[in-house]
Amino acid sequence: MMTQDVPRLPAGITALPQTAVGIDGTSALAALPVPLAPRALHAAGSSAERHSVEQLAARITGAAVEVLAGQRPVAQLAPWLPRDLLARLQLRANLGRMDSAPTPSRSARAHRASTVTSARATLVSPGVYEASAVVSDRLRSRAVALRLENVRGSGWRVTALEIG
């Protein structure tokens, strides 16, 4: 077995400078990138704010599922949802009830016994949270995702809503 001679460093030098050979077509003599200092993330929200957003997300999720079950008019969510989300929620509720007119559909019956089992929120940027909730009914559990933004003068608004 061959051994390689390891070059010894001159006295007073503890390490050789790191040189990188460019494999992406750059010159091996190009200046090395200067390492950036680590960035600190600054959260503007408090734990009390996060908790209130989680509670609001749970209430809005419960109300949205009640709309799907036909137990609540979609107009009651108007203070928190923009018109396009209200229209999508109403369309989904109508499609769920189209199966059979005299008796509620299987999905509508399942939505009637729904409970929000958990809700979590994460601060994305100051005044913007992304929340998730779990809704359980007789047949299954489903996930709900929301994006809530604090609009000055009108409070929290849901800007995205996805019900699994």
Backbone as CSV, one residue per row, in Angstrom:
resi,resn,N_x,N_y,N_z,CA_x,CA_y,CA_z,C_x,C_y,C_z
1,MET,0.836,-1.167,0.000,0.000,0.000,0.000,0.886,1.236,0.000
2,MET,0.534,2.221,-0.838,1.329,3.432,-0.926,0.822,4.457,0.065
3,THR,1.706,5.172,0.633,1.322,6.268,1.518,1.663,7.561,0.830
4,GLN,0.868,8.553,1.104,1.111,9.854,0.515,1.852,10.713,1.510
5,ASP,2.730,11.519,1.000,3.414,12.464,1.872,2.499,13.642,2.120
6,VAL,2.247,13.917,3.374,1.406,15.049,3.745,2.316,16.245,3.924
7,PRO,2.040,17.329,3.217,2.907,18.490,3.368,2.778,19.078,4.771
8,ARG,3.897,19.495,5.288,3.903,20.107,6.618,3.755,21.605,6.468
9,LEU,3.026,22.196,7.437,2.820,23.639,7.423,4.023,24.331,8.025
10,PRO,4.373,25.497,7.466,5.464,26.256,8.047,5.127,26.674,9.478
11,ALA,6.108,26.937,10.261,5.910,27.338,11.649,5.099,28.628,11.710
12,GLY,4.124,28.672,12.628,3.292,29.851,12.821,2.023,29.862,11.985
13,ILE,1.867,28.943,11.040,0.648,28.871,10.231,-0.110,27.637,10.685
14,THR,-1.381,27.859,11.046,-2.177,26.743,11.571,-3.009,26.053,10.513
15,ALA,-3.363,26.750,9.428,-4.157,26.108,8.382,-3.928,26.821,7.065
16,LEU,-4.057,26.073,5.998,-3.943,26.648,4.667,-5.288,27.245,4.268
17,PRO,-5.274,28.298,3.460,-6.554,28.858,3.011,-7.293,27.843,2.135
18,GLN,-8.608,27.839,2.261,-9.442,26.938,1.471,-9.530,27.477,0.055
19,THR,-9.223,26.657,-0.927,-9.395,27.041,-2.324,-10.330,26.039,-2.954
20,ALA,-11.227,26.548,-3.725,-12.197,25.678,-4.374,-11.958,25.714,-5.868
21,VAL,-11.933,24.566,-6.459,-11.807,24.484,-7.906,-13.216,24.558,-8.454
22,GLY,-13.429,25.487,-9.351,-14.769,25.665,-9.897,-15.124,24.546,-10.854
23,ILE,-16.183,23.853,-10.574,-16.638,22.801,-11.478,-17.800,23.288,-12.329
24,ASP,-18.193,24.536,-12.126,-19.295,25.077,-12.902,-18.805,25.998,-14.010
25,GLY,-17.533,25.912,-14.344,-16.991,26.719,-15.410,-16.304,27.979,-14.930
26,THR,-16.325,28.231,-13.616,-15.657,29.423,-13.123,-14.182,29.136,-12.957
27,SER,-13.414,30.154,-12.911,-11.973,30.023,-12.783,-11.610,29.582,-11.375
28,ALA,-10.595,28.745,-11.283,-10.114,28.309,-9.977,-9.462,29.464,-9.236
29,LEU,-9.090,30.512,-9.970,-8.466,31.666,-9.348,-9.478,32.739,-8.954
30,ALA,-10.733,32.473,-9.207,-11.761,33.451,-8.855,-11.798,33.624,-7.346
31,ALA,-12.193,34.784,-6.922,-12.262,35.075,-5.487,-13.309,34.179,-4.838
32,LEU,-12.980,33.729,-3.655,-13.923,32.897,-2.912,-15.080,33.757,-2.425
33,PRO,-16.293,33.193,-2.385,-17.413,33.979,-1.885,-17.223,34.278,-0.398
34,VAL,-17.588,35.484,-0.032,-17.472,35.892,1.364,-18.656,35.306,2.119
35,PRO,-18.403,34.553,3.187,-19.534,33.984,3.926,-20.347,35.087,4.586
36,LEU,-21.652,34.954,4.492,-22.548,35.930,5.084,-22.801,35.583,6.547
37,ALA,-23.014,36.599,7.331,-23.344,36.376,8.741,-24.731,35.753,8.818
38,PRO,-24.967,34.873,9.773,-26.295,34.271,9.883,-27.343,35.333,10.170
39,ARG,-28.490,35.171,9.529,-29.577,36.121,9.718,-30.453,35.685,10.876
40,ALA,-30.851,36.610,11.662,-31.765,36.329,12.760,-33.186,36.635,12.297
41,LEU,-34.091,35.746,12.569,-35.481,35.967,12.225,-36.151,36.727,13.358
42,HIS,-36.907,37.720,13.004,-37.581,38.529,14.008,-39.079,38.300,13.892
43,ALA,-39.660,37.742,14.908,-41.100,37.537,14.924,-41.752,38.730,15.597
44,ALA,-42.759,39.268,14.951,-43.434,40.427,15.506,-44.625,40.017,16.352
45,GLY,-45.108,38.812,16.165,-46.298,38.376,16.886,-45.967,37.832,18.258
46,SER,-46.881,38.017,19.167,-46.707,37.492,20.513,-47.437,36.153,20.625
47,SER,-47.210,35.466,21.718,-47.898,34.187,21.916,-49.393,34.418,22.123
48,ALA,-49.765,35.558,22.710,-51.186,35.868,22.878,-51.858,36.089,21.531
49,GLU,-51.145,36.772,20.619,-51.694,36.989,19.281,-51.844,35.663,18.540
50,ARG,-50.831,34.813,18.621,-50.898,33.505,17.963,-52.059,32.688,18.504
51,HIS,-52.251,32.729,19.811,-53.348,31.980,20.430,-54.705,32.503,19.942
52,SER,-54.855,33.818,19.844,-56.133,34.370,19.370,-56.364,34.025,17.900
53,VAL,-55.291,33.989,17.098,-55.425,33.598,15.692,-55.819,32.126,15.594
54,GLU,-55.242,31.280,16.444,-55.628,29.859,16.454,-57.103,29.684,16.802
55,GLN,-57.590,30.454,17.778,-59.006,30.370,18.141,-59.897,30.844,16.998
56,LEU,-59.496,31.932,16.353,-60.269,32.435,15.217,-60.268,31.423,14.074
57,ALA,-59.132,30.810,13.812,-59.050,29.796,12.754,-59.962,28.613,13.064
58,ALA,-60.024,28.209,14.321,-60.904,27.103,14.712,-62.370,27.491,14.519
59,ARG,-62.734,28.711,14.888,-64.135,29.147,14.736,-64.522,29.263,13.260
60,ILE,-63.629,29.816,12.445,-63.925,29.953,11.021,-64.002,28.580,10.365
61,THR,-63.121,27.673,10.760,-63.152,26.311,10.224,-64.476,25.630,10.572
62,GLY,-64.894,25.742,11.829,-66.169,25.148,12.237,-67.337,25.727,11.462
63,ALA,-67.329,27.037,11.263,-68.407,27.676,10.514,-68.397,27.244,9.052
64,ALA,-67.212,27.107,8.462,-67.121,26.683,7.064,-67.650,25.261,6.891
65,VAL,-67.365,24.397,7.825,-67.870,23.026,7.748,-69.384,23.016,7.939
66,GLU,-69.907,23.895,8.776,-71.357,24.005,8.927,-72.008,24.496,7.635
67,VAL,-71.329,25.356,6.884,-71.842,25.790,5.586,-71.926,24.590,4.652
68,LEU,-70.890,23.758,4.668,-70.901,22.563,3.806,-72.027,21.614,4.189
69,ALA,-72.392,21.579,5.462,-73.457,20.693,5.922,-74.831,21.284,5.692
70,GLY,-74.900,22.552,5.312,-76.192,23.189,5.107,-76.800,23.728,6.378
71,GLN,-76.027,23.844,7.430,-76.532,24.318,8.715,-76.330,25.814,8.915
72,ARG,-75.558,26.452,8.065,-75.234,27.864,8.236,-75.190,28.515,6.860
73,PRO,-75.749,29.712,6.733,-75.617,30.419,5.450,-74.196,30.953,5.283
74,VAL,-73.704,30.906,4.072,-72.332,31.327,3.800,-72.147,32.816,4.083
75,ALA,-73.205,33.591,4.031,-73.114,35.035,4.265,-72.629,35.362,5.682
76,GLN,-72.778,34.442,6.602,-72.308,34.695,7.969,-70.790,34.741,8.060
77,LEU,-70.104,34.245,7.053,-68.640,34.299,7.031,-68.109,35.525,6.288
78,ALA,-68.997,36.372,5.814,-68.591,37.539,5.024,-67.634,38.490,5.747
79,PRO,-67.726,38.676,7.060,-66.754,39.573,7.696,-65.308,39.073,7.633
80,TRP,-65.104,37.793,7.408,-63.750,37.232,7.443,-63.253,36.722,6.100
81,LEU,-64.146,36.394,5.186,-63.748,35.831,3.895,-64.076,36.794,2.757
82,PRO,-63.190,36.923,1.776,-63.508,37.741,0.605,-64.541,37.030,-0.271
83,ARG,-65.091,37.762,-1.209,-66.184,37.231,-2.038,-65.800,35.980,-2.817
84,ASP,-64.575,35.922,-3.342,-64.204,34.750,-4.135,-64.178,33.489,-3.280
85,LEU,-63.706,33.578,-2.034,-63.705,32.406,-1.153,-65.122,32.043,-0.722
86,LEU,-65.968,33.055,-0.496,-67.373,32.780,-0.165,-68.062,32.045,-1.308
87,ALA,-67.799,32.478,-2.538,-68.417,31.844,-3.707,-67.947,30.401,-3.860
88,ARG,-66.655,30.161,-3.661,-66.133,28.785,-3.768,-66.728,27.878,-2.697
89,LEU,-66.858,28.417,-1.478,-67.437,27.634,-0.381,-68.902,27.330,-0.661
90,GLN,-69.645,28.315,-1.166,-71.058,28.099,-1.495,-71.207,27.081,-2.616
91,LEU,-70.357,27.159,-3.630,-70.412,26.202,-4.729,-70.164,24.785,-4.228
92,ARG,-69.164,24.629,-3.380,-68.866,23.294,-2.837,-70.028,22.773,-2.003
93,ALA,-70.666,23.648,-1.231,-71.823,23.225,-0.430,-72.974,22.813,-1.339
94,ASN,-73.208,23.579,-2.403,-74.291,23.243,-3.340,-74.022,21.925,-4.043
95,LEU,-72.788,21.697,-4.463,-72.460,20.436,-5.131,-72.620,19.248,-4.188
96,GLY,-72.336,19.431,-2.924,-72.503,18.358,-1.951,-73.946,18.003,-1.704
97,ARG,-74.834,18.965,-1.910,-76.263,18.719,-1.665,-77.017,18.316,-2.929
98,MET,-76.380,18.331,-4.098,-77.071,18.019,-5.348,-77.357,16.535,-5.522
99,ASP,-76.699,15.664,-4.760,-76.859,14.209,-4.927,-78.325,13.811,-4.897
100,SER,-78.968,14.164,-3.810,-80.365,13.776,-3.640,-81.085,14.918,-2.949
101,ALA,-82.116,15.392,-3.566,-82.829,16.551,-3.035,-83.623,16.241,-1.762
102,PRO,-84.444,15.159,-1.698,-85.266,14.975,-0.509,-84.463,14.616,0.748
103,THR,-83.411,13.831,0.605,-82.634,13.447,1.785,-81.249,14.039,1.678
104,PRO,-80.660,14.420,2.800,-79.305,14.974,2.735,-78.302,13.937,2.240
105,SER,-77.310,14.399,1.521,-76.305,13.491,0.985,-75.451,12.921,2.105
106,ARG,-74.690,11.901,1.759,-73.820,11.262,2.740,-72.810,12.259,3.308
107,SER,-72.242,13.104,2.427,-71.262,14.072,2.908,-71.916,15.119,3.797
108,ALA,-73.127,15.546,3.468,-73.815,16.520,4.314,-74.139,15.914,5.671
109,ARG,-74.543,14.641,5.699,-74.807,13.985,6.990,-73.530,13.888,7.807
110,ALA,-72.421,13.627,7.148,-71.152,13.505,7.863,-70.723,14.853,8.428
111,HIS,-70.938,15.929,7.682,-70.539,17.260,8.147,-71.341,17.697,9.363
112,ARG,-72.545,17.167,9.541,-73.389,17.606,10.651,-72.775,17.292,12.005
113,ALA,-72.017,16.252,12.119,-71.436,15.859,13.402,-69.965,16.250,13.502
114,SER,-69.532,17.221,12.737,-68.120,17.596,12.708,-67.732,18.417,13.924
115,THR,-66.514,18.153,14.389,-65.937,18.959,15.462,-64.506,19.312,15.081
116,VAL,-64.097,20.516,15.439,-62.725,20.942,15.208,-61.911,20.402,16.375
117,THR,-60.999,19.486,16.088,-60.240,18.848,17.159,-58.949,19.583,17.503
118,SER,-58.382,20.318,16.545,-57.179,21.096,16.858,-56.999,22.200,15.832
119,ALA,-56.288,23.229,16.253,-55.948,24.337,15.354,-54.584,24.870,15.752
120,ARG,-53.753,25.138,14.762,-52.405,25.663,14.986,-52.172,26.819,14.026
121,ALA,-51.380,27.783,14.467,-51.060,28.931,13.614,-49.569,29.212,13.693
122,THR,-49.007,29.654,12.588,-47.595,29.993,12.497,-47.464,31.362,11.855
123,LEU,-46.648,32.199,12.465,-46.401,33.540,11.942,-45.521,33.442,10.706
124,VAL,-46.003,33.965,9.583,-45.248,33.953,8.336,-44.476,35.258,8.186
125,SER,-45.147,36.336,8.407,-44.549,37.663,8.415,-45.416,38.516,9.333
126,PRO,-44.954,39.676,9.726,-45.758,40.474,10.652,-47.177,40.696,10.119
127,GLY,-48.153,40.281,10.899,-49.548,40.449,10.514,-50.089,39.378,9.599
128,VAL,-49.315,38.322,9.322,-49.757,37.245,8.432,-49.478,35.909,9.108
129,TYR,-50.528,35.113,9.275,-50.410,33.784,9.867,-50.925,32.746,8.888
130,GLU,-50.320,31.578,8.921,-50.867,30.420,8.236,-51.309,29.457,9.320
131,ALA,-52.532,28.990,9.195,-53.113,28.140,10.226,-53.580,26.830,9.615
132,SER,-53.614,25.819,10.452,-54.156,24.529,10.044,-55.090,24.050,11.140
133,ALA,-56.086,23.303,10.729,-57.041,22.761,11.683,-57.386,21.340,11.256
134,VAL,-57.792,20.541,12.224,-58.234,19.177,11.958,-59.704,19.104,12.343
135,VAL,-60.522,18.622,11.408,-61.956,18.481,11.622,-62.286,16.999,11.556
136,SER,-62.962,16.501,12.566,-63.346,15.084,12.598,-64.858,14.974,12.576
137,ASP,-65.348,14.019,11.796,-66.776,13.731,11.757,-66.969,12.227,11.920
138,ARG,-68.160,11.759,11.653,-68.451,10.334,11.864,-67.661,9.415,10.930
139,LEU,-67.365,9.906,9.730,-66.725,9.054,8.742,-65.213,9.193,8.676
140,ARG,-64.695,10.402,8.900,-63.265,10.617,8.689,-62.800,11.902,9.356
141,SER,-61.511,12.100,9.267,-60.911,13.361,9.700,-60.372,14.052,8.462
142,ARG,-60.384,15.357,8.468,-59.901,16.111,7.324,-59.100,17.304,7.800
143,ALA,-58.237,17.770,6.940,-57.391,18.916,7.260,-57.946,20.166,6.591
144,VAL,-57.769,21.280,7.269,-58.178,22.575,6.741,-56.983,23.508,6.873
145,ALA,-56.684,24.241,5.822,-55.588,25.205,5.848,-56.146,26.598,5.582
146,LEU,-55.660,27.563,6.352,-56.112,28.946,6.219,-54.914,29.874,6.228
147,ARG,-55.064,30.989,5.573,-54.084,32.075,5.667,-54.849,33.284,6.160
148,LEU,-54.430,33.834,7.294,-55.099,34.982,7.890,-54.168,36.177,7.874
149,GLU,-54.708,37.313,7.454,-53.920,38.538,7.398,-54.635,39.614,8.203
150,ASN,-53.865,40.361,8.957,-54.417,41.441,9.763,-54.511,42.693,8.902
151,VAL,-55.726,43.064,8.561,-55.969,44.246,7.740,-56.316,45.392,8.677
152,ARG,-55.543,46.442,8.592,-55.769,47.578,9.499,-57.180,48.126,9.326
153,GLY,-57.836,48.317,10.439,-59.175,48.885,10.421,-60.284,47.857,10.347
154,SER,-60.004,46.666,9.838,-61.062,45.663,9.747,-60.696,44.343,10.424
155,GLY,-59.557,44.247,11.061,-59.188,43.041,11.799,-58.657,41.937,10.899
156,TRP,-58.802,40.707,11.347,-58.271,39.548,10.637,-59.182,39.153,9.499
157,ARG,-58.564,38.841,8.344,-59.283,38.374,7.166,-58.630,37.095,6.660
158,VAL,-59.445,36.161,6.208,-58.956,34.919,5.610,-58.691,35.190,4.141
159,THR,-57.451,34.996,3.711,-57.120,35.237,2.306,-56.974,33.940,1.522
160,ALA,-56.916,32.811,2.221,-56.881,31.502,1.543,-57.537,30.487,2.468
161,LEU,-58.325,29.590,1.869,-59.009,28.546,2.623,-59.054,27.292,1.782
162,GLU,-58.528,26.215,2.317,-58.548,24.920,1.630,-59.083,23.881,2.603
163,ILE,-60.140,23.189,2.211,-60.727,22.148,3.048,-60.496,20.812,2.369
164,GLY,-59.816,19.918,3.058,-59.488,18.607,2.504,-60.643,17.652,2.482
